[in-house]
Amino acid sequence: MSVISPELLTRFDVSGPRYTSYPTADRFVEAFGEADYIQVLHQRQSCRVGQQPPLSLYVHIPFCESLCYYCACNKIITQHKDRAATYLRYLTKEVILHSQHLGQGQPVSQLHLGGGTPTFMSDEELGQLMAMLRAHFTFVPGGEYSVEVDPRTVDEGRLAVLAALGFNRLSFGVQDFDPAVQKAVHRIQPTEQVFQLIEASRRLGFESVNVDLIYGLPMQTTASFDRTLEQIKRLRPDRIALYAYAHLPDRFKPQRRIHAEDLPSGSTKVAMLARALDALTEAGYVYIGMDHFALPDDPLAVAKRQGRLHRNFQGYSTQADSDLIALGVSSIGRVGATYSQNAKTMDEYVDALDQGRFPVVRGLALSRDDLIRRSVIMALMCQGHLQFESIDLAWMVDFKTSFAKELLLLEDLQAQDLVQLSETGIQVTPTGWFFVRGVAMVFDRYVQADQSRHRFSKII
């Protein structure tokens, strides 16, 4: 019997935010700039030792050697490896600015290198990057230190270098094993190569290995994606991220090289998701939420069982709610009750740092209403339940009065067995967990006021 019916998946085949933040990044404003960012850094720095939130780092490496047609990331396609060395100099300038305002040696419990392709950098450059970060921050033992890896850019020797540099988690971009699909998206990587790299990662002692998959790509069929899922089950990574391809060629130029007639139909895409949910749960994976799966003994699955899940710009996390310093072009950070984003173009990013300024070009200072709603949305997204009293006490509000309209909307979801409402709280059902974004959207003031949601990906 299917984990979830195709009929229910079709009913909720609608657009919505991923809630890696609330409010979402489309609500950031240019009125928030460098001065606001410096102020919030000083507020953090002025906190007593032990009272500061944990600190995470995100470093965006934008370079890729070749273009993947499905990609919606901020990236720079180049064969000029020397650009990485120049970029590293500017990352250093940005880190020095942070040290000047935060103080030297701030403890860091989480690091993520994303892109683009972080492994575009040479081993020596990656070593310089990590040495520079360690010179300004203190990496605590037992932290999560992860890097995204394009399988086409590494071998076992390079993985050994990453392990020696202190990374303990890897994320491989696989997307699909089918040769026709790989050709259609301009990302050809032999299955054998991926298997060898995963095996090498285990020998080298990486604590967790994630594999990214995408359904809805050109030339995919239910049969071809079934074959990819069978190979993934044999590969048995610790974690799987299963994303839906969102075809938005007007917004992302690389996608214009994908022919719409080669894309699977909506019904086929829904069938792929339904079969993937069945295949992965039957293989023993725990559905973490959204598009994340993990083996039962993976820390992410343990955190879900223990009610310790958190959510940040990289998705679900085991780390406590923390401030996030974002480094590099286009990266998004969170400090205190603010979000900030760096310049999206290299010219703007470089120009700001050459002038000794933070490259922050937009962001948001959260209102009290934003903060309350963020608490509600993150409780639903991470724990799957909410006690009204916890919000009442934390924010000195009466939940039932403040959210009377939202509770009325939830009654429809209750009728569809997605949530259970009681006098004391909201519980997302096992079925509702697959549609938790839709539950969270009820409390999103901006989405409820905006009937046009085409800016977002589909919620399933």
N, C-alpha and C positions, 0 to 999 in steps of 0.2 A: 504494500500500500504506500502511496506517495506521501512524503513528509508534508507537502503542501499541494493543494489542487491547482492545476493550471487555470481554472476558472477564477480562483481567488487572486492568483498572480496577475491575471489579465485585468481584474477589477482595480487593482492598485498599481497599474502600469502608468503612473503619473510622475511628473517632475517634482523635485523637492530638494532642499539643502542636505548636505552630508553631516552638518553639525559638528565639524571639527572645531567650530567656535560658535558662539552666539553673542551678539548678532553676527551674521555671516559676512564674509569679506566684501560682498557686493554693497554693503552698507557703510564701508569706510569712506571717509571724507578727506579732501585735501586741506581742509582747515586745521587738521591735526598734523603737526610738523615736528621739526627737530626740537624746538623749544619745549614742546609738550613731552617729547620722549626723554629729554634730559631731566625734566622735572620729575618724571616717574622713576627714573634711574636713581635720582638723589633720594627720593622717598624710600626706595628699597634699601639703599646704602645706609640710611639713617636708622633703620630698624635695629633693635638690639640683637646681638648674636644669639642665635637659637630661635628667634622670632621671624626670621626671613623665610619665605616659602622656598622649597627646594628649587634648584636651578637646572634647566635643560639647555642644551645648545643645538641649533640646527644650522648646518652649513650647506648652502646651495652651490653646487658646481654645475654651471650651465652647459658645458661643452659636450658635444656628441660628434663622433666621426662620420656617422651617416644618419639619414633622416628616416624615422619610422612614421609611416603615413597616418597612423591612428593618433599620434601623440598630441596632447593638449598642454604639455608642460612648457615652461619658459626655458628655452634652450638656444644654443648657438651651434650651428653645424659648421665644423671646420676640420681641416686636416693639419692645421698649423699647431703643432704641439707646444710651440713656444708661448702661445697665448696663456697656457696654464700657469707658467712662471710669473707672467705679468699679473695675472689675476690673484695669485698667491700674495704678491706684494700689497695689493689693495685690501685683501682680507686681513693682512697683518695690521694695516692702518686702522681698519675698522675695529679690530680686537683691542688695539692700544687705546682707542677712544673709549671703549667700554671700561677698560681697566682704570682709566683716569677718573671716570664718574662712579664706578662701582667699588673700586678698590681692588687690589691685587689678590689673587689666590682664592677667589670665590669658589666654594665647593660645587662640583657638577656631578649629578647622578645619572644623567642621560645625554647622549650625543647621537645625532643622526646626520649622516652625510647623504644628501639627496641630489637630484639633478633633473635633467641632464644625465650625465654619466660620470659619477665620481671617479671611477677607474679609468677615465680619460687621462687623469694625472699619472705621471710615472711613479714608480715605487719611491724614488728619491723625493719627489714633490709631496707625495702623501706623508712621507716621514717628516718633511719640513713642516707641513701643515699641523701634524699632531704634536710635534715638538713646540711649535709656536703656541698652540692652544694650551699645552701643559705648562708653558712658561707663564701664562696669565691666569689660568684656572687650575683648581685642584680636582682631579678626577678621583672620586671616592671609590674604594673597593666595593665590588658587588653591583656596580652600576650597569646600565644597559648602554652599550656602545655599538651602534649598528651602521652599516654602510650598504647602499644599493649597488648591485653588481650587474653589469651587462655580461652575460656568459661569453660573448664574443671577444671580450677584452682581457680575460684572465686565463691563467692555467694554475696548476697546483702550486707552483712556485710563488705566484703572485698572491694566492690565498694564504700561503704561509707568511708572507710579508704582512698582510692585513692582520693576521693573528698576532704576530710579533709586535705590531703597533698598538695592540690593546683592544682591537675590535673583537667582540664576542658574539655578534649576531650579524647574519648576512641576509640580504633579500635579493633573490635572483629574478630578473624580468624574463619570464618564459613566454607568456601570453597564449601560445598555442603550439603544439608539436606538428601539426599538419603542414607538409611542404607547400601545398597550394595556398593555404592561408598565409604562411610566412612570406611567400613570394608576393601575394597581393598587398601586404602591408610593408614590404621592403625591409624585412627583418628575418634573415635566413640563419638559423643556428641548428646544427644537427642534434637530434635527440641524444645520441651517444655522448656528445660533449657535455650536455647538461647533467646526465647521469654520473659521468666521471667527476664533475666538479662537486656535486652533492656528496658523493662518496669521499672525496678528498676533504671536504669541509668537516665531515664527521671524524675522519682520522686526525685532523688538526685540532679537534676539540672545541669547535664553535658550539656555544650553548643552544642556539636556536637558528634554524634555517627556514626562511620564508620563500615561497614561490608565488609570483603574481600570474594570474590567468585573466583573460578577457573573453567574454562571450558576446556575440553580436558582430563579429568582425566579418569583412568580405570573404566570400567563398566558404564560410563555415556552414555546416549542416549539423543536424542532431547526431547523425552517424559519425561524422568526423570529430565532433566534440566529445562524443562518447569514447572514441579511441584515445583522445588526449587525456580524458579523465582516467581511463584504465592505466595509462602510462604514469600519471600522477600518483595513482594508488600504489603502483610498484615502486615509484621513487620515494614515496612516503616522507615528504618534508614535514618539519615540525608544525609549520603554519602555512596556510594558503589564503591568499587574498584573491577573491573572485569578483572582478569588476565587470560592469556592463559597459559596452562601448557606446558612447554618445556621439552621434554623427552631427557635428555642428560646423560645417565647412565655412559658413559665413564668419564665424569667430576664429577658427583655427585653420590657417592656410594649408598646412600639410594635408589636412583631410580632403582638400579639393582633388587630390590625386586618387581618392577612393571613389569608384563609380557606385552611385546609389543603387543601381540595378544588381550589383554584386552582393549587396547586404542581405542577410536573412530577413524574412518577414517578421513582423511583430509577434505573430503566433509561434513561429519557429524559435525566436529568441526566448519567449516565455517557456517553451518546451525545453530548451537548453538549460535554463535556470532550474526548472523543476527536476530534470534528470540529474543535474549537478548536485542539487541538495540531497536527492536520494542516494546518489553514488558516494558522496563524501560522508554522510552520516552512517551509511551502511559499512563504510570502511573504518569507522571508529572515530571519526573526527567530531569534535564538539563545535557546534555552531555558536560562535562568540557573539555575533550580532552584525548587522549590516552585511558586509561582504567578507568577514573574517571567520576562518576556521582554524582549529588547533587540535593537536593530539591531546588526550586527557591529562598527560603528565606535564605538558608545556606550561610554563608560568602564566601564560595568558588564560588558559583553561582553568588553572587553579585559582587565579584571581577572580574569574567569573563565579566559580562555585562559592568562594568566600565573600563575595560582594565587594571586592576591592578594585573593580575595573575603573579606569579613568579614560578620558578621551582628550586628545590634543590634535594639533595640525597634521600629525602622522597617522592618526587613527586611534584605535584602542591601545591602551598602555597599562602596564602594571604599576607604573610610577605614580606617586601621589601627585595631586593637583599642584602644578609648579609654574613658576615663571619660565618663560622661554625667550632666550636671546637668539634672534635670527640674524645670521650673517650671510652676506652675499647678495647678488643682484636678485631682485623681486621677492626675497624671502619675507615671511610674515612671522612676527613675534608677538608675545603677550607678556606684559609686565604689569603687575598690580591689576587695576580695573581698566586697563587700556589694551588695545591692539595697535600694531604699527606694521607698515609694509615699506620695504626699501624700493628704490627706483627700479623700474622694470627693464630699462635699457642700460647697456654697458656704459654708454657715453655719459648718461646722467649719474650713474653710480660712481664712476671714476672722477667726474668733475666735482662732485660733492666732497669726496675724500681728499682730492688735491687741494681743496680749500679748507681742509681740516674740519669738515662738517660731517655729521651723521647723514647717510643717504636716505633718511626717512622722508617719504613724499606724501604719505597719507596714513590715516589710522582712525581710531575711534576711542573716545573716553566714554565708558559705559555709564548710562543713567542708572538710578536705583531700580527702575522698572526692568531695564536690561539685565541687571545683576540677579534680580529675583527670578526672572524667566530663565536665565541661564542655569540657575540652581535647579529649577524644575525640569528643564529639558535634559540636563546632564544626568540627573537622577534617573529619568526614564530611559535614556540612551545607555547608561552604564549599569544600573542595578535592576532596571525593569520594574521598579515599583517606587512609590512615593507615599510617605505619611504626611498628611496635611499638617499635623502638629509640628513636624520638623521645620516646615517653612514658616508657620505661624511664629514659632519661638525665635528662629534665626533672623527673621525680617520684621517682626512685630506687625504682622498683618493677619487678617482673617481670610484664609485661603478660599473658603467656599463663597465668601462675598466677593473677593477680588477677582476670582476666576469663575464666576457663575456662568458666563457665556461659554467658556471653554468646557466646563463640566457638562453643559447641555450638548455640545458638539460630540463629546465623548460617548454619549448615550447611543449614538448611531454605531460607533465602533464596538460598543459593548454588545449591541444586537448582532454584530458579525463575529462575536467571540474573539475579539482582538484585545479587549481590556475587560477588567472586572472593577466596578465601582462599589465602594462601601462607604459607610459613615466616616471611616477614618483615613481612607486613602485610595490610591489607584494601583492596580496590579496589571502589568502586561501579561497576557496569557502566553503559553508556549507557541500558539499559532501567531499571536500578535508580535512576538519577538522578531519574526521574519519581516514585519512591516513597521518596526519601531520608529523609523523616520516619519512615517505617516502619523503615528501617535504624537510624536514630538511637535510636528507641524501645527497641531491644534493650539499649542501655547506660543507659537511664533507670531508676535504682533505684526511684524512686517509682512510675512507671507499671507496672513489672514487679510491684511489690507490690500494686498497686491494679487489680483486675480490672474495676472500674467506671470507664469512661473517658467517660461521657456529658457531662462538664464541658467536653470539648474539641470542636473542629470536626473534620470529616472530613479525613483526610490527603490526599485528592485533590479 
